[in-house]
Amino acid sequence: QAQVVESGGGLVHTGGSLRLSCEISADYIPFIVVNWYHQAPGKQRERVARIFDGGSTDYADSVNGRFTISRDNTKNTVYLQMTSLKTEETGVYYCNVVHKWRNYWGQGTQVTVSS
């Protein structure tokens, strides 16, 4: 069954690090772009990082220099390395895969940053 599965969330203190993983079904490869979104409690989803199939990346200003998006083609997985985490970055992180101009979403992974 084609799917997108996030993992790696958890509880971390302010300033800590986490690495999120997005495992992508082979049915969605090659993709056009993979996005990581953050949804804080009571707020809309916001994109924090993306990686295009050619390898180029970009980041929201708020995370630039602290988050790194990367991919492992052998595992069909895209990662989001998050460092120097802030309390306002608490929320659910979603992986979004754009394949043949259709959007596919995972179920999300919870990240809690405590002070």
C-alpha atoms as an extended CHARMM CRD file, in Angstrom:
* protein
*
       115  EXT
         1         1  GLN       CA              0.0000000000        0.0000000000        0.0000000000  PROA      1               0.0000000000
         2         2  ALA       CA              1.4970000000        3.3100000000       -1.0650000000  PROA      2               0.0000000000
         3         3  GLN       CA              2.0860000000        5.5500000000        1.9180000000  PROA      3               0.0000000000
         4         4  VAL       CA              4.0740000000        8.2230000000        3.6920000000  PROA      4               0.0000000000
         5         5  VAL       CA              5.1760000000        7.4920000000        7.2580000000  PROA      5               0.0000000000
         6         6  GLU       CA              6.8090000000        9.9310000000        9.6620000000  PROA      6               0.0000000000
         7         7  SER       CA              8.7290000000        8.9580000000       12.7650000000  PROA      7               0.0000000000
         8         8  GLY       CA             11.2760000000       10.3500000000       15.1810000000  PROA      8               0.0000000000
         9         9  GLY       CA              9.2040000000       12.7640000000       17.1940000000  PROA      9               0.0000000000
        10        10  GLY       CA              9.4010000000       12.9690000000       20.9520000000  PROA      10              0.0000000000
        11        11  LEU       CA             10.0560000000       15.1330000000       23.9730000000  PROA      11              0.0000000000
        12        12  VAL       CA             13.1460000000       17.3120000000       24.0770000000  PROA      12              0.0000000000
        13        13  HSD       CA             14.3160000000       20.2640000000       26.1550000000  PROA      13              0.0000000000
        14        14  THR       CA             14.8850000000       23.7230000000       24.7590000000  PROA      14              0.0000000000
        15        15  GLY       CA             18.1020000000       23.7500000000       22.7620000000  PROA      15              0.0000000000
        16        16  GLY       CA             17.9370000000       20.0470000000       22.0940000000  PROA      16              0.0000000000
        17        17  SER       CA             17.9060000000       18.1410000000       18.8190000000  PROA      17              0.0000000000
        18        18  LEU       CA             15.7300000000       15.6050000000       17.0580000000  PROA      18              0.0000000000
        19        19  ARG       CA             15.8530000000       13.8770000000       13.7070000000  PROA      19              0.0000000000
        20        20  LEU       CA             12.5700000000       13.1940000000       11.9880000000  PROA      20              0.0000000000
        21        21  SER       CA             12.2310000000       10.5980000000        9.2650000000  PROA      21              0.0000000000
        22        22  CYS       CA              9.7640000000       10.3860000000        6.4030000000  PROA      22              0.0000000000
        23        23  GLU       CA              9.6630000000        6.9820000000        4.7620000000  PROA      23              0.0000000000
        24        24  ILE       CA              8.1370000000        7.1880000000        1.3140000000  PROA      24              0.0000000000
        25        25  SER       CA              6.5310000000        4.3540000000       -0.5690000000  PROA      25              0.0000000000
        26        26  ALA       CA              8.3380000000        3.3850000000       -3.7480000000  PROA      26              0.0000000000
        27        27  ASP       CA              5.0940000000        4.1820000000       -5.6040000000  PROA      27              0.0000000000
        28        28  TYR       CA              5.7990000000        7.8680000000       -4.9740000000  PROA      28              0.0000000000
        29        29  ILE       CA              9.3410000000        7.7970000000       -6.3080000000  PROA      29              0.0000000000
        30        30  PRO       CA             10.4960000000        9.8570000000       -8.1060000000  PROA      30              0.0000000000
        31        31  PHE       CA              8.8570000000       12.7550000000       -6.3280000000  PROA      31              0.0000000000
        32        32  ILE       CA              8.7240000000       16.3880000000       -7.3820000000  PROA      32              0.0000000000
        33        33  VAL       CA              9.2940000000       17.7370000000       -3.8870000000  PROA      33              0.0000000000
        34        34  VAL       CA              9.0520000000       16.6090000000       -0.2800000000  PROA      34              0.0000000000
        35        35  ASN       CA              7.9690000000       19.1720000000        2.2720000000  PROA      35              0.0000000000
        36        36  TRP       CA              8.1220000000       19.1450000000        6.0530000000  PROA      36              0.0000000000
        37        37  TYR       CA              5.3530000000       21.1190000000        7.7360000000  PROA      37              0.0000000000
        38        38  HSD       CA              4.9250000000       22.1580000000       11.3430000000  PROA      38              0.0000000000
        39        39  GLN       CA              1.5270000000       22.6070000000       12.9360000000  PROA      39              0.0000000000
        40        40  ALA       CA              1.5720000000       24.2360000000       16.3410000000  PROA      40              0.0000000000
        41        41  PRO       CA             -1.4510000000       23.7290000000       18.6100000000  PROA      41              0.0000000000
        42        42  GLY       CA             -4.3670000000       25.8160000000       17.3670000000  PROA      42              0.0000000000
        43        43  LYS       CA             -2.4820000000       27.1220000000       14.3410000000  PROA      43              0.0000000000
        44        44  GLN       CA             -2.2380000000       26.4020000000       10.6420000000  PROA      44              0.0000000000
        45        45  ARG       CA              0.3970000000       24.1840000000        9.1250000000  PROA      45              0.0000000000
        46        46  GLU       CA              3.4880000000       26.0000000000        7.9910000000  PROA      46              0.0000000000
        47        47  ARG       CA              6.2120000000       24.6500000000        5.7660000000  PROA      47              0.0000000000
        48        48  VAL       CA              9.6010000000       24.6040000000        7.4190000000  PROA      48              0.0000000000
        49        49  ALA       CA             11.7330000000       22.8690000000        4.7950000000  PROA      49              0.0000000000
        50        50  ARG       CA             11.5790000000       21.1940000000        1.4280000000  PROA      50              0.0000000000
        51        51  ILE       CA             13.7890000000       19.1640000000       -0.8590000000  PROA      51              0.0000000000
        52        52  PHE       CA             13.3250000000       18.7940000000       -4.5770000000  PROA      52              0.0000000000
        53        53  ASP       CA             14.0120000000       15.6440000000       -6.5320000000  PROA      53              0.0000000000
        54        54  GLY       CA             17.1510000000       17.2280000000       -7.9710000000  PROA      54              0.0000000000
        55        55  GLY       CA             18.4510000000       17.7830000000       -4.4480000000  PROA      55              0.0000000000
        56        56  SER       CA             17.9870000000       21.4990000000       -3.9720000000  PROA      56              0.0000000000
        57        57  THR       CA             16.5780000000       22.5990000000       -0.6350000000  PROA      57              0.0000000000
        58        58  ASP       CA             15.1320000000       25.6310000000        1.0470000000  PROA      58              0.0000000000
        59        59  TYR       CA             13.9820000000       26.5840000000        4.5230000000  PROA      59              0.0000000000
        60        60  ALA       CA             11.6840000000       28.9100000000        6.3370000000  PROA      60              0.0000000000
        61        61  ASP       CA             13.5600000000       31.8880000000        7.7440000000  PROA      61              0.0000000000
        62        62  SER       CA             12.7170000000       30.8250000000       11.2820000000  PROA      62              0.0000000000
        63        63  VAL       CA             14.6150000000       27.5360000000       10.9880000000  PROA      63              0.0000000000
        64        64  ASN       CA             17.3530000000       28.4210000000        8.5170000000  PROA      64              0.0000000000
        65        65  GLY       CA             20.6940000000       27.4380000000        9.9230000000  PROA      65              0.0000000000
        66        66  ARG       CA             19.1720000000       25.1430000000       12.5610000000  PROA      66              0.0000000000
        67        67  PHE       CA             17.2350000000       22.5830000000       10.5190000000  PROA      67              0.0000000000
        68        68  THR       CA             18.6200000000       20.4360000000        7.7310000000  PROA      68              0.0000000000
        69        69  ILE       CA             16.5860000000       18.4170000000        5.2600000000  PROA      69              0.0000000000
        70        70  SER       CA             18.2450000000       15.5130000000        3.4900000000  PROA      70              0.0000000000
        71        71  ARG       CA             17.4530000000       12.2570000000        1.7370000000  PROA      71              0.0000000000
        72        72  ASP       CA             18.7000000000        8.7190000000        1.5720000000  PROA      72              0.0000000000
        73        73  ASN       CA             17.7490000000        7.3010000000       -1.8000000000  PROA      73              0.0000000000
        74        74  THR       CA             18.6350000000        3.7600000000       -0.7650000000  PROA      74              0.0000000000
        75        75  LYS       CA             15.9690000000        3.9020000000        1.9360000000  PROA      75              0.0000000000
        76        76  ASN       CA             13.3930000000        6.1300000000        0.1640000000  PROA      76              0.0000000000
        77        77  THR       CA             13.5860000000        8.3290000000        3.2360000000  PROA      77              0.0000000000
        78        78  VAL       CA             13.7640000000       12.0610000000        3.7700000000  PROA      78              0.0000000000
        79        79  TYR       CA             15.0960000000       13.3810000000        7.0660000000  PROA      79              0.0000000000
        80        80  LEU       CA             14.6640000000       16.5910000000        8.9840000000  PROA      80              0.0000000000
        81        81  GLN       CA             17.4840000000       17.2220000000       11.4320000000  PROA      81              0.0000000000
        82        82  MET       CA             16.3660000000       19.8150000000       13.9570000000  PROA      82              0.0000000000
        83        83  THR       CA             18.7790000000       21.5160000000       16.3330000000  PROA      83              0.0000000000
        84        84  SER       CA             18.5740000000       24.3230000000       18.8950000000  PROA      84              0.0000000000
        85        85  LEU       CA             14.8830000000       23.6210000000       19.2730000000  PROA      85              0.0000000000
        86        86  LYS       CA             12.5820000000       26.2370000000       20.7440000000  PROA      86              0.0000000000
        87        87  THR       CA              9.3980000000       25.8280000000       22.7480000000  PROA      87              0.0000000000
        88        88  GLU       CA              7.3590000000       27.4050000000       19.9580000000  PROA      88              0.0000000000
        89        89  GLU       CA              8.4340000000       24.5380000000       17.7010000000  PROA      89              0.0000000000
        90        90  THR       CA              6.2500000000       22.1810000000       19.6610000000  PROA      90              0.0000000000
        91        91  GLY       CA              3.5690000000       20.6010000000       17.5210000000  PROA      91              0.0000000000
        92        92  VAL       CA              2.9480000000       17.9720000000       14.9140000000  PROA      92              0.0000000000
        93        93  TYR       CA              5.3510000000       17.6500000000       12.0250000000  PROA      93              0.0000000000
        94        94  TYR       CA              3.9730000000       16.3730000000        8.7600000000  PROA      94              0.0000000000
        95        95  CYS       CA              5.7040000000       15.0510000000        5.6890000000  PROA      95              0.0000000000
        96        96  ASN       CA              4.1140000000       15.9350000000        2.3720000000  PROA      96              0.0000000000
        97        97  VAL       CA              5.1440000000       14.2690000000       -0.8820000000  PROA      97              0.0000000000
        98        98  VAL       CA              4.2490000000       15.7680000000       -4.2410000000  PROA      98              0.0000000000
        99        99  HSD       CA              4.2460000000       13.0200000000       -6.8580000000  PROA      99              0.0000000000
       100       100  LYS       CA              2.8440000000       13.5550000000      -10.3500000000  PROA      100             0.0000000000
       101       101  TRP       CA              1.3990000000       16.8250000000       -9.0350000000  PROA      101             0.0000000000
       102       102  ARG       CA             -0.6790000000       15.1070000000       -6.3660000000  PROA      102             0.0000000000
       103       103  ASN       CA             -0.1730000000       15.6000000000       -2.6460000000  PROA      103             0.0000000000
       104       104  TYR       CA              0.3410000000       12.7230000000       -0.2340000000  PROA      104             0.0000000000
       105       105  TRP       CA              0.5030000000       13.2260000000        3.5200000000  PROA      105             0.0000000000
       106       106  GLY       CA              1.6910000000       11.2030000000        6.4180000000  PROA      106             0.0000000000
       107       107  GLN       CA             -0.0710000000       10.9630000000        9.7520000000  PROA      107             0.0000000000
       108       108  GLY       CA              2.3760000000       13.2890000000       11.4830000000  PROA      108             0.0000000000
       109       109  THR       CA              4.7810000000       12.9100000000       14.3690000000  PROA      109             0.0000000000
       110       110  GLN       CA              4.5310000000       14.8550000000       17.6230000000  PROA      110             0.0000000000
       111       111  VAL       CA              7.4240000000       17.0090000000       18.8010000000  PROA      111             0.0000000000
       112       112  THR       CA              7.2990000000       18.5750000000       22.2390000000  PROA      112             0.0000000000
       113       113  VAL       CA              9.9550000000       21.0760000000       23.2780000000  PROA      113             0.0000000000
       114       114  SER       CA              9.8900000000       21.8310000000       26.9950000000  PROA      114             0.0000000000
       115       115  SER       CA             11.5980000000       24.7020000000       28.7590000000  PROA      115             0.0000000000
